[in-house]
Amino acid sequence: MLPTRVLSVLAALLLLAACAAAPAPGAAPATHVPAQDMGLLWVKHAAEYRAIARQVYRNAEMALPGYIQDTSWSAMPGQDDAEGLPPAVILDVDETVVSNVDFQLTFERPFANHKLDDWSSNYVSLPIPGVKHFVDTARASGVTVFFVTNRPCEHIEGSDDPCPQKGTTVEDIREVGIDVDPKYVMLSGERPGWDREKLVRRKLIAQTYRVIMLIGDDFGDFVPCARKKVVAPCSSSATRASRAKALQKYARYWGAGWYILPNPMHGSWTSVR
């Protein structure tokens, strides 16, 4: 057994090492190493992730006939008297239709919108498992499919296109085998009032369609005012507590008209406290 004095010295050294390893209050976090990020690696390699994605789309596909037939049904809270409207589903794009895990593993931090646009312009998109078959089935059943994304319209120097990112997004969707008319793809900032709060665009679709399903990977693809940043028509920042309350408020929709895919890589959940 080591002498008590030696044990005391060792304990002090261990305490000092622990203090040195811990970041000081307010200090910048350690550099992110994507190759060691378990969330990224899970999406990239885990059979479990692909199984969950297939399960989500298969469950949504199985529910389609019932929601088409029940003209009183809407997946949009507050959409009443829509019996005479044609059915539609609304999907997000990133991590819902196309996978950006390879971008997440390789891009130089910090994130910027143009980095994703540059990546998308130079690499063939990877599909989320199950999405193409679901979209094909929905369309064959007479359902219109909309893609509502928060990829923003941003000016690119030397281009006269007010929203060059739209072409990139449409091409990404087509690359996973889903042909799409650009009018069914709706970007953030594409029109006045189309900000990162997707509720505005969902309500616009609901004026002429009975929205029977919402599919996405972020709480904001379903629930309004789910983000830290306050964007109209929201009046306050979302918090973990407010999101938990909304989770319960809309409990009847999860798995019944609302279908959410796993995304441990990025999203509104990362900023709320």
BELURLIN-V689198 format. One record per pair of residues at least 12 apart in sequence whose ideal C-beta (glycine too) atoms are under 10 Angstrom apart, sorted by the first residue. I is the first residue (numbers start at 0). GAP is how many residues later the second one is. If there is no record, write none. Layout:
BEGIN
((I & GAP) (I & GAP))
END
This chain:
BEGIN
((30 & 78) (31 & 77) (31 & 78) (33 & 67) (33 & 70) (33 & 71) (33 & 72) (33 & 73) (33 & 75) (33 & 231) (34 & 70) (34 & 71) (36 & 67) (36 & 68) (36 & 227) (36 & 228) (37 & 226) (38 & 62) (38 & 65) (38 & 223) (38 & 224) (38 & 225) (38 & 226) (38 & 227) (39 & 61) (39 & 62) (39 & 64) (39 & 65) (39 & 224) (39 & 225) (39 & 226) (40 & 60) (40 & 64) (40 & 223) (41 & 59) (41 & 220) (41 & 222) (41 & 223) (42 & 52) (42 & 56) (42 & 57) (42 & 58) (42 & 59) (42 & 61) (42 & 62) (42 & 219) (42 & 220) (42 & 221) (42 & 222) (43 & 55) (43 & 57) (43 & 58) (43 & 60) (43 & 61) (43 & 221) (44 & 56) (45 & 216) (47 & 214) (48 & 50) (48 & 52) (48 & 79) (48 & 80) (48 & 212) (48 & 213) (48 & 214) (48 & 215) (49 & 78) (49 & 79) (49 & 80) (50 & 78) (50 & 79) (51 & 77) (51 & 78) (51 & 209) (51 & 210) (52 & 42) (52 & 43) (52 & 46) (52 & 74) (52 & 75) (52 & 76) (52 & 77) (52 & 78) (52 & 164) (52 & 208) (52 & 209) (53 & 74) (53 & 75) (53 & 76) (53 & 77) (53 & 79) (53 & 80) (54 & 74) (54 & 75) (54 & 204) (54 & 206) (55 & 40) (55 & 72) (55 & 73) (55 & 74) (55 & 75) (55 & 78) (55 & 159) (55 & 161) (55 & 199) (55 & 203) (55 & 204) (55 & 205) (55 & 206) (56 & 39) (56 & 71) (56 & 72) (56 & 73) (56 & 74) (56 & 75) (56 & 76) (56 & 77) (56 & 78) (56 & 80) (56 & 158) (56 & 202) (56 & 204) (57 & 71) (57 & 72) (57 & 75) (57 & 76) (58 & 71) (58 & 75) (58 & 196) (58 & 197) (58 & 200) (59 & 29) (59 & 31) (59 & 70) (59 & 71) (59 & 74) (59 & 77) (59 & 78) (59 & 152) (59 & 153) (59 & 154) (59 & 155) (59 & 195) (59 & 197) (59 & 198) (59 & 199) (60 & 69) (60 & 72) (60 & 73) (60 & 74) (60 & 75) (60 & 76) (60 & 77) (60 & 80) (60 & 198) (61 & 75) (62 & 149) (62 & 150) (62 & 192) (62 & 193) (62 & 194) (62 & 196) (63 & 23) (63 & 25) (63 & 70) (63 & 73) (63 & 74) (63 & 76) (63 & 77) (63 & 79) (63 & 148) (63 & 149) (64 & 72) (64 & 76) (65 & 146) (65 & 190) (66 & 20) (66 & 22) (66 & 74) (66 & 76) (66 & 143) (66 & 144) (66 & 145) (66 & 146) (66 & 189) (66 & 190) (67 & 18) (67 & 19) (67 & 70) (67 & 73) (67 & 74) (67 & 75) (67 & 142) (67 & 144) (68 & 18) (69 & 13) (69 & 140) (69 & 142) (70 & 12) (70 & 13) (70 & 14) (70 & 16) (70 & 139) (70 & 141) (71 & 138) (72 & 14) (72 & 137) (72 & 138) (72 & 139) (72 & 140) (72 & 183) (72 & 184) (73 & 13) (73 & 132) (73 & 135) (73 & 136) (73 & 137) (73 & 138) (73 & 139) (73 & 183) (74 & 13) (74 & 14) (74 & 15) (74 & 127) (74 & 131) (74 & 135) (74 & 136) (74 & 137) (74 & 138) (74 & 139) (74 & 140) (74 & 147) (74 & 178) (74 & 181) (74 & 182) (74 & 183) (74 & 184) (75 & 12) (75 & 14) (75 & 123) (75 & 126) (75 & 127) (75 & 129) (75 & 130) (75 & 133) (75 & 134) (75 & 135) (75 & 136) (75 & 137) (75 & 138) (75 & 177) (75 & 181) (76 & 145) (76 & 146) (76 & 147) (76 & 172) (76 & 173) (76 & 175) (76 & 176) (76 & 180) (77 & 125) (77 & 128) (78 & 123) (78 & 124) (78 & 126) (78 & 127) (78 & 128) (78 & 130) (78 & 131) (78 & 132) (80 & 129) (81 & 124) (81 & 125) (81 & 126) (81 & 127) (81 & 128) (81 & 129) (81 & 130) (82 & 127) (83 & 126) (84 & 121) (84 & 122) (84 & 123) (84 & 124) (84 & 125) (84 & 126) (85 & 56) (85 & 57) (85 & 58) (85 & 122) (85 & 123) (85 & 124) (86 & 51) (86 & 54) (86 & 55) (86 & 56) (86 & 57) (86 & 122) (86 & 123) (86 & 124) (86 & 125) (86 & 126) (87 & 50) (87 & 55) (87 & 56) (87 & 57) (87 & 58) (87 & 96) (87 & 117) (87 & 118) (87 & 120) (87 & 121) (87 & 122) (87 & 123) (87 & 124) (87 & 125) (88 & 45) (88 & 46) (88 & 49) (88 & 50) (88 & 54) (88 & 55) (88 & 56) (88 & 57) (88 & 58) (88 & 116) (88 & 120) (88 & 122) (88 & 123) (88 & 124) (88 & 125) (88 & 126) (88 & 168) (88 & 170) (89 & 54) (89 & 55) (89 & 56) (89 & 57) (89 & 58) (89 & 94) (89 & 96) (89 & 108) (89 & 111) (89 & 112) (89 & 115) (89 & 116) (89 & 119) (89 & 121) (89 & 122) (89 & 123) (89 & 124) (89 & 125) (89 & 126) (89 & 131) (89 & 132) (90 & 37) (90 & 40) (90 & 43) (90 & 44) (90 & 47) (90 & 54) (90 & 55) (90 & 56) (90 & 57) (90 & 58) (90 & 82) (90 & 87) (90 & 93) (90 & 122) (90 & 123) (90 & 124) (90 & 125) (90 & 126) (90 & 130) (90 & 168) (90 & 170) (91 & 55) (91 & 56) (91 & 57) (91 & 58) (91 & 106) (91 & 122) (91 & 123) (91 & 124) (91 & 125) (91 & 126) (91 & 128) (91 & 129) (91 & 130) (91 & 168) (91 & 169) (91 & 171) (92 & 32) (92 & 35) (92 & 54) (92 & 55) (92 & 56) (92 & 57) (92 & 58) (92 & 76) (92 & 77) (92 & 79) (92 & 80) (92 & 92) (92 & 93) (92 & 94) (92 & 123) (92 & 124) (93 & 22) (93 & 26) (93 & 31) (93 & 34) (93 & 55) (93 & 56) (93 & 57) (93 & 75) (93 & 78) (93 & 122) (93 & 123) (93 & 124) (93 & 169) (93 & 171) (93 & 172) (93 & 173) (94 & 33) (94 & 121) (94 & 122) (94 & 123) (94 & 166) (94 & 167) (94 & 168) (94 & 169) (94 & 170) (94 & 171) (94 & 172) (95 & 32) (95 & 35) (95 & 51) (95 & 52) (95 & 53) (95 & 119) (95 & 120) (95 & 121) (95 & 122) (95 & 125) (95 & 163) (95 & 164) (95 & 165) (95 & 167) (96 & 28) (96 & 30) (96 & 31) (96 & 34) (96 & 35) (96 & 37) (96 & 38) (96 & 48) (96 & 50) (96 & 52) (96 & 72) (96 & 75) (96 & 76) (96 & 79) (96 & 81) (96 & 83) (96 & 118) (96 & 119) (96 & 120) (96 & 164) (97 & 22) (97 & 26) (97 & 27) (97 & 28) (97 & 29) (97 & 30) (97 & 33) (97 & 51) (97 & 71) (97 & 74) (97 & 75) (97 & 77) (97 & 78) (97 & 80) (98 & 26) (98 & 27) (98 & 28) (98 & 29) (98 & 30) (98 & 32) (98 & 77) (98 & 164) (98 & 166) (99 & 16) (99 & 19) (99 & 20) (99 & 23) (99 & 25) (99 & 26) (99 & 72) (99 & 163) (99 & 165) (99 & 166) (100 & 25) (100 & 162) (100 & 164) (101 & 17) (101 & 21) (101 & 23) (101 & 24) (102 & 12) (102 & 13) (102 & 15) (102 & 16) (102 & 17) (102 & 20) (102 & 23) (102 & 162) (103 & 12) (103 & 15) (103 & 161) (103 & 162) (104 & 160) (105 & 13) (105 & 17) (106 & 12) (110 & 155) (111 & 42) (112 & 37) (112 & 38) (112 & 39) (112 & 40) (112 & 41) (112 & 52) (112 & 75) (113 & 38) (113 & 40) (113 & 42) (113 & 51) (115 & 35) (115 & 49) (115 & 52) (116 & 34) (116 & 35) (116 & 37) (116 & 39) (116 & 47) (116 & 48) (116 & 50) (116 & 51) (116 & 52) (117 & 50) (118 & 49) (119 & 31) (119 & 45) (119 & 48) (119 & 49) (119 & 51) (119 & 52) (119 & 55) (120 & 43) (120 & 44) (120 & 46) (120 & 47) (120 & 50) (120 & 51) (122 & 49) (122 & 52) (123 & 47) (123 & 48) (123 & 51) (123 & 52) (124 & 43) (124 & 44) (124 & 46) (124 & 47) (124 & 48) (124 & 49) (124 & 50) (124 & 51) (124 & 52) (124 & 53) (125 & 46) (125 & 49) (125 & 50) (126 & 45) (126 & 46) (126 & 48) (126 & 49) (126 & 50) (126 & 51) (127 & 48) (127 & 87) (127 & 89) (127 & 133) (128 & 132) (129 & 131) (130 & 42) (130 & 45) (130 & 46) (130 & 47) (130 & 84) (130 & 130) (131 & 44) (131 & 45) (131 & 46) (132 & 44) (133 & 44) (133 & 79) (133 & 81) (133 & 125) (134 & 12) (134 & 38) (134 & 41) (134 & 42) (134 & 43) (134 & 44) (134 & 45) (134 & 80) (135 & 41) (135 & 42) (137 & 74) (137 & 75) (138 & 39) (138 & 40) (142 & 66) (142 & 67) (142 & 69) (142 & 70) (143 & 40) (143 & 61) (143 & 64) (143 & 65) (143 & 67) (144 & 28) (144 & 33) (144 & 35) (144 & 39) (144 & 68) (144 & 70) (145 & 34) (145 & 37) (145 & 38) (145 & 39) (145 & 40) (145 & 55) (145 & 56) (145 & 58) (145 & 59) (145 & 63) (145 & 65) (146 & 22) (146 & 23) (146 & 25) (146 & 26) (146 & 31) (146 & 33) (146 & 35) (146 & 37) (146 & 38) (146 & 39) (146 & 40) (147 & 36) (147 & 37) (147 & 38) (147 & 39) (147 & 40) (147 & 46) (147 & 50) (147 & 52) (147 & 53) (147 & 54) (147 & 56) (147 & 57) (147 & 66) (147 & 68) (147 & 73) (148 & 16) (148 & 17) (148 & 20) (148 & 23) (148 & 24) (148 & 36) (148 & 37) (148 & 38) (148 & 39) (148 & 41) (148 & 49) (148 & 52) (148 & 67) (148 & 72) (149 & 36) (149 & 37) (149 & 38) (149 & 39) (149 & 44) (149 & 45) (149 & 46) (149 & 47) (149 & 48) (149 & 51) (149 & 68) (149 & 70) (149 & 71) (149 & 77) (149 & 118) (150 & 12) (150 & 14) (150 & 15) (150 & 17) (150 & 18) (150 & 21) (150 & 34) (150 & 36) (150 & 37) (150 & 38) (150 & 39) (151 & 13) (151 & 35) (151 & 36) (151 & 37) (151 & 38) (151 & 42) (151 & 43) (151 & 44) (152 & 12) (152 & 13) (152 & 16) (152 & 34) (152 & 35) (152 & 36) (152 & 37) (152 & 38) (152 & 41) (153 & 33) (153 & 34) (153 & 35) (161 & 27) (161 & 28) (162 & 19) (162 & 24) (162 & 25) (162 & 26) (162 & 27) (162 & 28) (164 & 22) (164 & 23) (164 & 24) (164 & 25) (165 & 16) (165 & 19) (165 & 20) (165 & 21) (165 & 24) (166 & 15) (166 & 18) (167 & 19) (168 & 13) (168 & 16) (168 & 17) (168 & 18) (169 & 12) (169 & 14) (169 & 15) (169 & 17) (171 & 13) (172 & 12) (183 & 21) (185 & 12) (185 & 14) (185 & 15) (185 & 16) (185 & 18) (185 & 19) (186 & 14) (187 & 12) (187 & 13) (187 & 43) (190 & 13) (192 & 39) (192 & 40) (194 & 34) (194 & 36) (194 & 37) (194 & 38) (194 & 39) (195 & 24) (195 & 31) (195 & 33) (195 & 35) (195 & 72) (196 & 23) (196 & 27) (196 & 28) (196 & 29) (196 & 30) (196 & 32) (196 & 33) (196 & 34) (196 & 35) (196 & 36) (196 & 37) (197 & 16) (197 & 18) (197 & 20) (197 & 22) (197 & 23) (197 & 24) (197 & 25) (197 & 26) (197 & 28) (197 & 33) (198 & 21) (198 & 23) (198 & 24) (198 & 25) (198 & 26) (198 & 27) (198 & 32) (198 & 33) (198 & 34) (198 & 35) (199 & 24) (199 & 31) (199 & 32) (199 & 33) (201 & 12) (201 & 19) (201 & 20) (201 & 22) (202 & 21) (202 & 30) (210 & 46) (211 & 45) (212 & 40) (212 & 43) (212 & 44) (212 & 45) (212 & 46) (213 & 39) (213 & 43) (213 & 44) (213 & 45) (213 & 46) (214 & 42) (214 & 43) (214 & 44) (214 & 45) (214 & 46) (215 & 42) (215 & 43) (215 & 44) (215 & 45) (215 & 47) (215 & 51) (216 & 43) (216 & 44) (216 & 45) (216 & 46) (216 & 47) (216 & 48) (216 & 49) (216 & 50) (217 & 42) (217 & 43) (217 & 45) (217 & 48) (217 & 49) (217 & 50) (217 & 51) (218 & 19) (218 & 24) (218 & 27) (218 & 28) (218 & 41) (218 & 48) (218 & 49) (218 & 50) (218 & 53) (219 & 18) (219 & 23) (219 & 47) (219 & 48) (219 & 49) (220 & 37) (220 & 38) (220 & 39) (220 & 40) (220 & 46) (220 & 47) (221 & 24) (221 & 25) (221 & 28) (221 & 31) (221 & 32) (221 & 35) (221 & 36) (221 & 37) (221 & 38) (222 & 15) (222 & 19) (222 & 20) (222 & 23) (222 & 24) (222 & 26) (222 & 27) (222 & 30) (222 & 35) (222 & 45) (223 & 14) (223 & 22) (224 & 12) (224 & 13) (224 & 17) (224 & 18) (224 & 21) (225 & 12) (225 & 16) (225 & 17) (225 & 20) (225 & 21) (225 & 41) (225 & 42) (225 & 43) (225 & 46) (226 & 16) (226 & 40) (226 & 41) (226 & 42) (226 & 44) (226 & 45) (227 & 40) (227 & 41) (227 & 42) (227 & 43) (227 & 44) (227 & 45) (228 & 39) (228 & 42) (236 & 34) (236 & 35) (236 & 36) (237 & 30) (237 & 31) (237 & 33) (237 & 34) (237 & 35) (238 & 33) (238 & 34) (239 & 29) (239 & 32) (239 & 33) (240 & 31) (240 & 32) (241 & 30) (242 & 25) (242 & 26) (242 & 29))
END
